[in-house]
Amino acid sequence: MFVSRYLVFATVSLALLVTAVGATAIAVAFPEITAYFNVSIVLAGWVLSAGILSGVATVPIAGKASDALGRKRTFMFLLVVFIVGTFLCAIAPNIYLLILFRLVQGIGAGSIFAACTSIAAETFPETRQRYVSLVISMSLVGMLLGPSVGGWLTESFGWRYIFWFLIPWGVLTLVAAAFLMKPDREVQKVSLDLRGAVLFATSLSAMMVGITIIGDGRGKTVWLAGVGMLALGAGLLFGYLKQEKRVTNPLVDPEVLVRRPFLAANIFNLIYGMVGGVITLIPLYAVTIYGMSTLQSGLALTPRTAGAMITSVVSSFLLVRWGYRKPLLVGSSVMILSFLLLSLEAPRMTVMGASISGVTIMLIVVAASGLGGGVTMPAASNACIELWPERVGMIAGVASTCRNAGAAFGVAMASVVLGMSGSFSRGFYFVFIGSAVAMAVGAIVVFALPRSPADISQRVVVTERGLKPKDPI
């Protein structure tokens, strides 16, 4: 039993590792994809955000399915979807099909997060917080490897080989899951709110299309079309919220959306995802502002992910002692400072007689942003899980949905700003300043979260009537 459950942990960790490598590796290839298909940066931005967007729409379903249909079934199905989508991306003949196939790939890559966290929580119930945090940290390891792998593959063989590289690792994970994971219990009778899922997906898609039209188009008619799509998306989102209140078995329990602790955690994760989406454009920043090659730009994200991996593991083990607010505030403050420094093109400096290039200074700042992000991630992921232990899959799914939605919008809006600014230097200035402001708003939201798992006054319990404050003990 000891050996088997740690092998299961290794399997889900490998799944997150592979999908994270794919996410950051393709970000490195972004300039090459833009040039290969000869399209605008705003349209090419959909190659990054499409994979995130489809995960946004399907993560709640994956979380619900994982709770009701079984961990192993859900996990293996999402792996198959990821492998098929990755293969289609590798053979995509044009930008439009590449975007479409990235949507397919993103269903598996994005949704598998909820399945992995559910498996980790169920496999290690006595140390749930620690192992949920550790399995999430494997995503950071993937993000550490992804830029280097993507830069090497793109420069040596071409951007398509990023997808070819991922396929055998996905198959290996699938085989391991088939043999190592215990069989699921009998399928529970449950009705998935597919209508709600469609409303949610189309609302986000419509708003992102509106942002793209406004950023990529010219003329009054085009702008009106973009505003119309934004309005349509907002209307569909309102319809989704009404749908969730009306159905008996909602995709996401309304309490997880409106109760103060959950709402605060979701808002913070949304903002955290937005700035994370901006970070994926660091390779483009390194190429256009500092003149780095594709391979070198792949290494630009490495200091950030290395720092995040280290502090995330430390934060995971100390989370119970630190509580939630302290790491969230400290990490947010470091990220705000990092974004402010990134908005200023680093000059060459002389320190104690040693000359330090602007590239070196930039990499140091990027690493600092990773240190802050790593401190923040475990607390952001665990902030409300213990409030409703039997709904870990759903809560983790909502948290992941908010981060993914934020990342998709972050990439889309940053691409629009870069496309409209006239120069990359001016564009990145506004992008990083905006990220610092957004993170400052997130830091304010932190005060609505429980201080720690032991903060009884903020905790809630599940009753037959829903959620209510827990009586003090």
LODREN-865331 format. One record per atom (N, C-alpha, C): z, y, x; residue in one letter. Coordinates in steps of 0.2 Angstrom, whole numbers, plus 5000, padded with zeros to 4 digits. Layout:
% residues N
ZYXa ...
% end
This chain:
% residues 473
500049945004m 500050005000m 500050065004m 500450065010f 500450125014f 499850135017f 499450085019v 498850095023v 498350115018v 498350075012s 497750095007s 497750165004s 498350195003r 498350255000r 498150315005r 498250295012y 498050345017y 497350335018y 497050275017l 496350275017l 495950305011l 496250305006v 496050345000v 496050415001v 496650435004f 496650515007f 496150525011f 495950485016a 495450495021a 494750505018a 494650465012t 494050465009t 493850525005t 494450545001v 494350614998v 494250675003v 494650665008s 494550715013s 493850725016s 493550665017l 492850665020l 492350695015l 492550675009a 492050705003a 492050785004a 492750815004l 492750885005l 492450915011l 492550875016l 492250895023l 491550895023l 491150845020v 490450845019v 490250905015v 490550915009t 490250965005t 490351035008t 490951045011a 491051105015a 490551125020a 490451065024v 489951075029v 489251105026v 489051075021g 488451095018g 488451165015g 489051185013a 489051255010a 489051305016a 489351295021t 489351345027t 488751335031t 488451275032a 487851265036a 487251305033a 487151305026i 486651335023i 486651405023i 487251435024a 487351505024a 487051535031a 487151495036v 486851505043v 486151515043v 485851465039a 485051465038a 484751515033a 485251555030f 485051605025f 484451655028f 484451685034p 483951725036p 483251685037p 483351625039e 482751585040e 482351565034e 482751545029i 482551535022i 482151595019i 482451655020t 482151715017t 481551725020t 481451715027a 480851725031a 480351665029a 480551605028y 480151555027y 479751555021y 480051575015f 479751585009f 479551655008f 479651705012n 479451775012n 479651805005n 480251805004v 480551834998v 481051884999v 481251924994s 481751974995s 482451944997s 482951975000i 483551955001i 483951944995i 483851984990v 484151974983v 483951904980v 483351894980l 483151824977l 483351764982l 483351774988a 483551724992a 484351714992a 484651764990g 485351754989g 485551704984g 485151684979w 485251634974w 485251564977w 484951554983v 485051494987v 485751484988v 486151534990l 486851524991l 487251524985l 487151564980s 487551574974s 487351524969s 486751494969a 486651444964a 487051374965a 487151354971g 487551294972g 488251314970g 488551374971i 489151394969i 489251394961i 488751424958l 488751434951l 488751374947l 488351324949s 488351264945s 489051224945s 489351234951g 490051204952g 490551244947g 490451304947v 490851344942v 490851314935v 490251304933a 490151284926a 490451214925a 490451164930t 490551094929t 491251074931t 491551124935v 492251104938v 492751094932v 492751134927p 493251114921p 493151054918p 492451034917i 492350964915i 492550914919i 492450924926a 492650874931a 493350864931a 493750914930g 494450914930g 494750874924g 494450884918k 494550854912k 494350784912k 493750764915a 493550694915a 493950654920a 494150694925s 494650654930s 495250634927s 495550674922d 496150664919d 496050604914d 495550604910a 495350564904a 494950504906a 494450504910l 494050454911l 494150414917l 494550444922g 494750404928g 494550434934g 494950434939r 494850474945r 494250444949r 494250374950k 493750344954k 493050354951k 492950344944r 492350354941r 492050424942r 492550474940t 492250544941t 492050554948t 492550534953f 492350554960f 491750524962f 491550454961m 490950424963m 490350454959m 490450474953f 489850504950f 489650574953f 490150614954l 490050674957l 489750664964l 489950614968l 489650604975l 488850584974l 488750544969v 488050524968v 487550584966v 487850634962v 487550694960v 487350734966v 487950744970f 487850784977f 487250754981f 487250684982i 486750654986i 486050664984i 485950654977v 485350664974v 485050734975v 485550784973g 485350854974g 485250874981g 485550844986t 485450864993t 484750834995t 484550774993f 483850754994f 483350794991f 483450814985l 482950864982l 482850924986l 483450954988c 483451014992c 483051014998c 483050955001a 482750935008a 481950935007a 481750925001i 480950915000i 480750974996i 481151024994a 480951074989a 480351114992a 479751124989p 479151154991p 479151234991p 479651264986n 479651334986n 480351354984n 480451424984i 481051454983i 481351434977i 480951434972y 481251424965y 481451354964y 481151304966l 481351234966l 481951224970l 481951264976l 482551254980l 483151284977l 483151334973i 483651364969i 483851314964i 483351284960l 483551234955l 483851174958l 483651154963f 483951094966f 484651104969f 484751164971r 485451184974r 485951184968r 485651204962l 486051194956l 486351124955l 485851074956v 486051004955v 486550984961v 486351004967q 486850994972q 487551024971q 487551084968g 488151114967g 488651084962g 488351044957i 488751014952i 489150964955i 488850924960g 489250874964g 489750904969g 489450954973a 489850984978a 490451024976a 490351064970g 490851104968g 491351074964g 491151024959s 491550994955s 492050944958s 491850914964i 492150864967i 492850884970i 492950954970f 493650984972f 494150964967f 494050964961a 494550954956a 494650874956a 494150834957a 494350764957a 494750744963a 494550774969c 494950764975c 495650784975c 495850844972t 496450864972t 496850824967t 496550794961s 496850754957s 497050684960s 496650664964i 496750594967i 497350604972i 497350664976a 497850674981a 498550674977a 498550714972a 499150724968a 499450664965a 498950614963e 499150554960e 499350504965e 499050504971t 499150454976t 499850464980t 500050534980f 500650554983f 501050594979f 501350564973p 501750604968p 502350634971p 502650594976e 503250624979e 503250684983e 502650694986t 502450744991t 501850784989t 501750794982r 501150814979r 500850884982r 501350934983q 501150994985q 500850994992q 501150954997r 500950945004r 500250915004r 500150865001y 499550825001y 498950854998y 499050894992v 498550934989v 498350994994v 498851024997s 498651075002s 498251045008s 498450985010l 498150955016l 497450935015l 497350905009v 496650885007v 496250945006v 496451005004i 496151065003i 495951095010i 496451085015s 496351105022s 495651065025s 495551005023m 494950975025m 494251015024m 494351055018s 493751095017s 493651145022s 494251175025l 494251225030l 493951195037l 494151125038v 493851095044v 493051085043v 492851075037g 492151075036g 491751145037g 492151195035m 491851265036m 491851275043m 492351245047l 492351255054l 491751225057l 491551165055l 491051125058l 490351155055l 490351175049g 489651195046g 489251245050g 489551295051p 489151345055p 488751325061p 489151285065s 488951265071s 488351205070s 488551165065v 488051115064v 487451145061v 487451195056g 486951225053g 486551265058g 486851305063g 486451335068g 486051295072g 486351235074w 486051195079w 485451155076w 485551135069l 485051105066l 484451145064l 484651205062t 484051255060t 483651275066t 484051295072e 483651315078e 483251255081e 483551195081s 483251145084s 482651105080s 482751105073f 482351065069f 482051095063f 482451145061g 482251185055g 482751175049g 482751225045w 483351225040w 483351165035w 482851135034r 482851075030r 483251015032r 483351015039y 483750955042y 484450965040y 484651025038i 485351025036i 485450985030i 485050975025f 485050935020f 485050855022f 484550845026w 484450775028w 485050755032w 485450795036f 486050775039f 486550755035f 486650795029l 487150775024l 487150715021l 486550685019i 486450625015i 486750565018i 486750545024p 487050485026p 487850495026p 488050545027w 488850555026w 489050555019w 488650575015g 488850565008g 488750495005g 488250455008v 488250385006v 488850345009v 489050365015l 489650335018l 490250345014l 490350405012t 490950425008t 490950385001t 490350374998l 490250334992l 490450264993l 490150234998v 490350165000v 491150155001v 491450205004a 492150195006a 492550204999a 492350244995a 492650254988a 492650194984a 492050154984a 491950094980a 492350044982a 492550034989f 492949984991f 493649994992f 493850064993l 494550074994l 494950104988l 494650134984m 494950164978m 495150104973m 495750114970k 495950064965k 495550074958k 495350024955p 495050034948p 495350074944p 494950114940d 495250154935d 495550114929d 496050154925r 496250124919r 495650124914r 495850094908e 495350094903e 495150174901e 494550184899v 494350254897v 494750274891v 495050334891q 495350364885q 494850394881q 494950384874k 494550424870k 494650494870k 494150534872v 494250604873v 493550634872v 493550694868s 492950734867s 492950794872s 492450794876l 492350844881l 492050904877l 492250964878d 491951024875d 491351044878d 490851014877l 490151024880l 489951094878l 490051114872r 489851174869r 490151234873r 490751224874g 491151274878g 490851274885g 490751224888a 490451224895a 489751254895a 489351244890v 488651274890v 488751354889v 489251374885l 489351444884l 489651474890l 490051444894f 490351474900f 489851474905f 489451424906a 488851424911a 488351474910a 488151484904t 487651524902t 487851604903t 488451614901s 488751674902s 488751704909s 489051664913l 489051674920l 488351684923l 487851644921s 487151644924s 486851704921s 486951724915a 486651784912a 486851844916a 487551854917m 487751904921m 487551914928m 487451854931m 487151854938m 486451874938m 486051844933v 485351864933v 485351944932v 485751964928g 485752044927g 485852084933g 486352054937i 486452084943i 485852084948i 485552024948t 484952014952t 484452064950t 484252064944i 483752104941i 483852184943i 484452204942i 484652274944i 484552284951i 484752244955g 484652254963g 483952244965g 483552194962d 482952184965d 482352224962d 482452254956g 481952284952g 481952354953g 481452384951r 481352464951r 481052484944r 481352544942g 481052574936g 481552564930g 481552614925k 481952614920k 481952554916k 481352524914t 481352464910t 481652404914t 481652394920v 481952344924v 482652344923v 482952404924w 483652424924w 483952404917w 483552424912l 483752414905l 483852334904l 483352294907a 483352224906a 483952194910a 484152224916g 484652194919g 485352214915g 485352274913v 485952294909v 486052244902v 485452234899g 485452184894g 485652114895g 485552094901m 485752024903m 486452024904m 486752084907l 487452084908l 487852084902l 487552124897a 487852124890a 487852054887a 487252024887l 487251954885l 487751914888l 487851914894g 488351874898g 489051884895g 489151954894a 489851964892a 489951944885a 489451944880g 489451914874g 489551844874g 489251804878l 489351734878l 489951714881l 490251754885l 490951744888l 491451754882l 491351804878f 491851814873f 491751754868f 491151734867g 491051674862g 491351614865g 491351604872y 491751544875y 492451544874y 492751604875l 493451614874l 493651594866l 493251614862k 493351604855k 493351524853k 492851494857q 492751424856q 493351384858q 493651404864e 494151374867e 494751374862e 494851424859k 495451434854k 495351394848k 494651384846r 494551344840r 494551274840r 494351244846v 494251174846v 494951134847v 495051074845t 495651034846t 495751014853t 495150994856n 495250974863n 494851014868n 495051074869p 494651124873p 494551104880p 494051134883l 493851124890l 494451144894l 494651204893v 495251224896v 495751244891v 496351224892d 496851244887d 496951314887d 496951354882p 497051424882p 497651454885p 498251414885e 498851434888e 498751444896e 498251404899v 498151404906v 497751474907v 497451504902l 497051564903l 497451624902l 497951624897v 498251684895v 499051684897v 499351634898r 500051644900r 500151674907r 500651724908r 500651764914r 500551734920r 500951684922p 500851644929p 500151624930p 499951584925f 499251554926f 498751614926f 498751664922l 498251714922l 498251754929l 498851764931a 498951804938a 498651754943a 498751694943a 498451644948a 497751644948a 497451644942n 496751644941n 496351704943n 496751764942i 496451824944i 496451824952i 496951804955f 496951804962f 496451764965f 496351704962n 495851654965n 495151684964n 495051714958l 494451754957l 494251804963l 494751844964i 494651894969i 494551854976i 494951804977y 494951774984y 494251744985y 493951714979g 493351684980g 492751734981g 492851794978m 492351854979m 492351864987m 492851874990v 492851894997v 492651835001v 492851774999g 492551715002g 491851715002g 491551734996g 490751734996g 490451785001g 490851845001v 490551895006v 490651865013v 491151825015i 491151795021i 490651755023i 490351715018t 489751675020t 489151715023t 489151785022l 488651825024l 488751845031l 489251825034i 489451845041i 488851825046i 488551765046p 487951745050p 487451805050p 487251825043l 486751875043l 486951935046l 487651955045y 487952015048y 487852015056y 487951955059a 487951945066a 487251945068a 486751925065v 486051925067v 485752005066v 485952035060t 485652095059t 485952155063t 486652155063i 486952205066i 487152195074i 487252135076y 487352125083y 486852085087y 486252075083g 485652045087g 485751975089g 486251935086m 486351865088m 485851815086m 485751765090s 485251715087s 485551675082s 485051635079t 485351585073t 485851545075t 485751515081l 486351465084l 486951505085l 486851565088q 487451605090q 487851625083q 487451645078s 487751675072s 488051615069s 487851555070g 488251495067g 488951495070g 489051515076l 489651515079l 490151575077l 489751625074a 490151685072a 490751665066a 490651615062l 491151595057l 491651545060l 491451515066t 491951465069t 492651495070t 492751555073p 493451585074p 493751595068p 493451615063r 493751625056r 494051555053r 493651505053t 493751445050t 494351405055t 494251415061a 494751385066a 495451415064a 495451475064g 496151515062g 496351495055g 495951485050a 496151465044a 496351395043a 496051355047m 496251285047m 497051275050m 497151315055i 497851315059i 498351335054i 498251395051t 498751425047t 498851395040t 498251365038s 498251325032s 498751265032s 498651235038v 499151175038v 499851195039v 499951245043v 500651265044v 500951295037v 500551335034s 500751355027s 500851305022s 500451245023s 500551195018s 501251155019s 501451145025f 502151115027f 502751165025f 502551225025l 503151275024l 503151305018l 502651285013l 502551315007l 503251315003l 503551265002v 504151254998v 504751305001v 504751315008r 505251365010r 505051435009r 504351445010w 504151515010w 504051535003w 503951494998g 503751514991g 503051534991g 502851564985y 502151584984y 502051664986y 502451704985r 502251774986r 502251794993r 502651774997k 502651795004k 502051775007k 501751715007p 501151695011p 500551735008p 500551745001l 499951774998l 499951855000l 500551885000l 500551955002l 500351965010l 500651915014v 500551925021v 499751905022v 499551855019g 498851835020g 498351895018g 498551915012s 498051975009s 498052035013s 498652055016s 498652115020s 498252105027s 498252045030v 497852035036v 497152035034v 496952005028m 496252005026m 495952075025m 496452115022i 496252185020i 496052225027i 496552215031l 496452255038l 495852225041l 495652165041s 495052135044s 494452165041s 494452165034f 493852195031f 493752265033f 494252305033l 494152375035l 493952385042l 494152335047l 493852335054l 493152315054l 492952265050l 492252245050l 491752295048l 492052345043s 491652395041s 491352445046s 491752445052l 491552485057l 491252445063l 490652455065e 490252425070e 490652425076e 490852375079a 491352375085a 490952395091a 491252445095p 490952465101p 491152425107p 490852435113r 491052405119r 491652445121r 492152405123m 492852435125m 493052415132m 493452455135t 493752435142t 494452435141t 494752375142v 495452365141v 495752335148v 496152375151m 496452355157m 495952335163m 495452375163g 494852375168g 494352315166g 494452285160a 494052225158a 493552255152a 492952245153s 492452265148s 492452215142s 492552235136i 492452185130i 491952215126i 491452165125s 490852185121s 491052195113s 490552225110g 490652235102g 490652165099g 490252115101v 490252055098v 490952015099v 491252025105t 491851995106t 492452025101t 492352085100i 492852125096i 492752095089i 492152095087m 491952075080m 492151995079m 492151955083l 492351885083l 493151885082l 493451925086i 494151925085i 494351945078i 494051995076v 494252025069v 494051965064v 493551935065v 493351875060v 493851825060v 494051805066a 494651755067a 495251775064a 495451845064a 496051865061a 495951865053a 495351875050s 495251865043s 495351785041s 495251745046g 495351675045g 496051655045g 496451685049l 497151675050l 497451695043l 497251755040g 497551775034g 497351735028g 496751715028g 496451665023g 496851605023g 496951575029g 497251515029g 498051515027g 498351565028v 499051575026v 499051575018v 498551605015t 498451625008t 498251555004t 497851515007m 497451465003m 497951414999m 498451385003p 498951335000p 499351364994p 499551424995a 499951454990a 499551474984a 498951494985a 498451514979a 498251454976a 498151394979s 497951334976s 498551294972s 499151304975n 499751274972n 500151314967n 500051374966a 500451424963a 500751404956a 500351364952c 500551354946c 500451274944c 500351234949i 500251164948i 500851134945i 501451154948e 502051114946e 502251134939e 501951184936l 502151214930l 501951164924l 501451124926w 501151074921w 500951014925w 501350974927p 501150914932p 500650864929p 500750854922e 500250804919e 499550834918e 499450894920r 498850924919r 498550954926r 498750914931v 498550944938v 497750944938v 497450904936g 496650904936g 496350964933g 496650984927m 496351044923m 496551104927m 497251114929i 497451174932i 497051184939i 496951124943a 496651134949a 495851154948a 495651124942g 494951134940g 494851214939g 495351244935v 495251314933v 495351354940v 495751334944a 495851374950a 495251374954a 494951314955s 494351304959s 493751344955s 493751344948t 493251374945t 493251454946t 493851474946c 493951554947c 493751564954c 493851524959r 493651544966r 492951534967r 492651484964n 491851474964n 491551534960n 491751554954a 491451604951a 491451664955a 492051684958g 492151744962g 491651734968g 491551684971a 491151674977a 490451684975a 490251654969a 489551664966a 489351744965a 489851774962f 489751844961f 489851884967f 490251864972g 490351904978g 489651904982g 489351844982v 488651834986v 488151874982v 488151874975a 487651904972a 487751984972a 488352004972m 488452084972m 488352104979m 488552064984a 488452084991a 487652094993a 487252044990s 486552044991s 486252104988s 486452114982v 486152174979v 486352244983v 486952244985v 487152304989v 486752314996v 486652254999l 486252255005l 485552275004l 485252244998g 484552264996g 484452334994g 484952364992m 484852434989m 485052484994m 485352465000s 485652515004s 485252545009s 484652515010g 484152545014g 484152515021g 484752495023s 484852465030s 485452425030s 485452375034f 485952325034f 486652355037f 486552395041s 487152435044s 487552465038s 487252505034r 487552545029r 487752495023r 487352445022g 487452395017g 488152355018g 488152335024f 488752295026f 489452335026f 489352405028y 489952445027y 490152455020y 489752455015f 489952465008f 490252395006f 489952335008v 490152275006v 490852255009v 491052275015f 491652265018f 492252305015f 492052375014i 492552415011i 492652395004i 492152375000g 492252344993g 492752284993g 492652244998s 493052174999s 493752195000s 493852245005a 494552265006a 494952295000a 494552334996v 494852364990v 494952304985v 494552254984a 494652194980a 495252154982a 495352144988m 495952104991m 496552144989m 496552214990a 497152254988a 497352244981a 496852244976v 497052224969v 497352164969v 497052114972g 497352044972g 498052044974g 498252084980a 498952084982a 499352114977a 499152154973i 499552184967i 499752134962i 499152094960v 499252034955v 499751984958v 499851974964v 500351924967v 501051934964v 501251994962f 501952004960f 502051974953f 501451954949a 501551924943a 501651854943a 501551824949l 501651754951l 502351734952l 502551664951p 503251644952p 503351654960p 503951674962r 504151674969r 504051614973r 504251554969s 504251494972s 504251434967s 504151374969p 504251324964p 504951324961p 505451344965a 506151344962a 506351414958a 505851454957d 505951514953d 505951494945d 506551464943i 506651444937i 506451494931i 506551554932s 506451604927s 505751614925s 505251594930q 504551594929q 504251534926q 504651474927r 504351414925r 504251404918r 503751354916v 503651344909v 503651264909v 503751244903v 503651164902v 503251154896v 502951094895v 502551074890v 502951044884v 502851074878t 503151044872t 502651034867t 502851004862e 502350984857e 501951044854e 502251104854r 501951164852r 501551204857r 501551184863g 501251214869g 501751234874g 501651294878l 502051304883l 502551364881l 503151354884k 503651404883k 504051414889k 504451464890p 504951474895p 505451414896p 505551394902k 506051334902k 506751364902k 507151334899d 507851354898d 508151344905d 508551394907p 508851394914p 509351344914p 509451314921i 509851264922i 510451274927i 
% end
